[in-house]
Amino acid sequence: PMALFSDAVRIVDRVWARAGSVKDMCLRDEVANKRLTYAVVCQTLKYSNTLDEVIRRAKFKPNTIVSKAELHVYVYDLLFGDGLKDVRKKTPGLKLVLGNRHKFENALKQIKAKLGVETDEELIPKHLRDYESLIPRYVRVNTLAISVADAITKLESNGFKLVNSVEELEKRAFCRDKHMPFLLVFHNSVKLGEHEMVTSGELVI
């Protein structure tokens, strides 16, 4: 189990850094248990907003002992997974999380009471409840061929709708990345491989 957590922590950290897709990273040779690692990573990301709030209410912060990715993976398994059972070799970060189990459990109870929800599933944003919609599709605008503004206009003329954030993404909708202005973000279900802007080199998948 500890190797599983180590792989999951590393992949969650890389996903946040946009270093690749969950599936691609979970299928790499160095990942021992690909299926379970994929499940843990996906579930950790799906509960990310709730985990942030649980950690905040528990008055916990990433530190030199436990990183943000470790906190998310460990607290996810503690509250929504197997409860961090059967882990023989415990890292300092894992010991720290287990030692504060009651703080995290109480924080989750407070959140559920505040939101008026009973099940864990209700804590997941609706657009993240399916694995396939978990990771958005990032597309780069080739600014040597077309400006970002013109690319947006062209997409809109092709029936796509510009929205303000990833949370609003749905089929035929896209938004601009908040940190990289040349990146456009689409719903995972959107297939752009044969789109004229991709085949012409204006967009790069």
Salt bridges, closest charged atoms under 4 A:
ASP7 OD1 - ARG10 NH1 3.08
ASP52 OD1 - HIS72 NE2 2.94
GLU53 OE2 - ARG56 NH2 2.67
GLU53 OE2 - ARG57 NE 2.94
GLU105 OE2 - ARG101 NH1 3.76
GLU105 OE1 - HIS102 ND1 3.49
ASP120 OD1 - LYS112 NZ 2.61
GLU132 OE2 - LYS23 NZ 3.17
ASP177 OD1 - ARG18 NH2 2.87
GLU202 OE1 - LYS154 NZ 2.95
